[in-house]
Amino acid sequence: MRLYNTLTRQEEEFAPARGNVVRMYACGLTVYARGHIGNFRTFVAVDLLRRMLRHVARYQVRYVSNFTDVDDRTIIESRNAGMSLHDYTDRYIATFREDADTLGIAPPDESPRATEDANLQAMAEMITALEQRGHAYRGDGSIYFKIASLPDYGKLAQLDHAGIKPGARIDADKYDKENARDFVLWKAARPGEPTWDPGLGPGRPGWHIECSAMALHWLDGPPIDIHCGGVDLIFPHHENEIAQAEAATGQPFARYWFHVEHLLLEREKMSKSAGNVYTIPDVLREGYRPSALRYALLAVHYRKQLRFSWTVLQQAEESLRRLMACLARLDLVTREAASPRFAEELAEKRDRFRRWLLDDLNVPGALGAVFDLVRAVNAAVDAGELGRPDADLVRRTFDEFDDVLGVMALRRREEAALPMAVDEIERLVAERQSARRRRDFATADRVRGELDARGIVVEDTPAGPKWKRK
């Protein structure tokens, strides 16, 4: 198995440091607003990595992903909403879990919140170790990391040390490379802000210390195997995580850094601060299904930017329909004898799928193997070459593919929740569309009313009619 490591800027052979267990951490959502599909591109990619490690590389995986429920933004937004920090962030933790389940993302083994007592204590212990080792100092009641004390600071983001400002301090959680300076570990108590004291004096943690401490606390110390996140976290967040953890422990923090590229909307990064975001409910309101969104988010390699559009979602829907239609055709196979030739074809496609995934999680290559198999199955069914044993083996092969992709099981779950069969819905939608073309509006209205009565809404769009559950 090979995995690209942001720390070294190259693909490297991967195996866990301790036995057969991969210890993996991902920076979770900062819960000051509902997550958008740009956030979920990262979480889908991490879900794929976790599934591949288990089902293809055959490792055990211990996976931790946190919730940042205290930082500058959560405090500001909870205050604006007139709510306590805990109640405010609870709301967005709940919507994140709902959205993740909608996309078929398996929950982590642990989902620690930064404000939990055990995690605050872990932060306090790390900050104390930094002070004792000469990497931190106090000023105005706060505690800062001294970047001049760590000669290799900046190695993840590849910072030019000439641009680092030793002795200058910054209290903000987010800043750019031009502001590389001593950053805050523990912020002194301020009027109107929530406050804790795990032995450092009244205050609250800085954003960066949270993940360093929680990753090591929940994954049994350094070095963890894989640390994941979006590319926007490389600096300052992940750079500062490395600095804190390595200065406090004297050991490497994470062996591999897995970063997912941006999702772009109209050539700009999708972000809450830019205001150009779509949430999962937004996508569903447009008539697209979660399985199509999951497919669209995974179909572009995680290290390439994904340009999102409704056309991309429509293409994902069409690809999923081809896949599910191929599986449905297997029910038509009646021949009893198996085809030895087709067993070889299946073995070759399984091997290609596996090899692509082991090569830096190359999902586009793996999907190529999947759809080559779709074409081969359709041709074999048309030619009457498949037997029932072959059909069973094909189903098991697609199930193996979906152990990683997670799109077919999600599509089946969606269809099971519908008030009528998808084939019947699409037949009625096509009947209505045909009536509209004939200008038989009475029939079109009757069909639309029938669908509406059975819980299906039809919307006419420039790309054609779309249907969704009420």
PyMOL commands that set and color helices and strands:
alter all, ss='L'
color gray80, all
select helices_A, chain A and resi 37-55+72-81+85-102+117-132+147-149+161-163+177-179+207-218+231-249+280-285+290-298+310-332+340-358+363-382+388-405+408-416+422-437+441-453
alter helices_A, ss='H'
color red, helices_A
select strands_A, chain A and resi 2-5+10-13+21-26+60-65+136-139+142-145+165-170+181-188+203-205+224-230+254-260+263-265+268-269+306-307+456-461+464-469
alter strands_A, ss='S'
color yellow, strands_A
deselect
rebuild
show_as cartoon
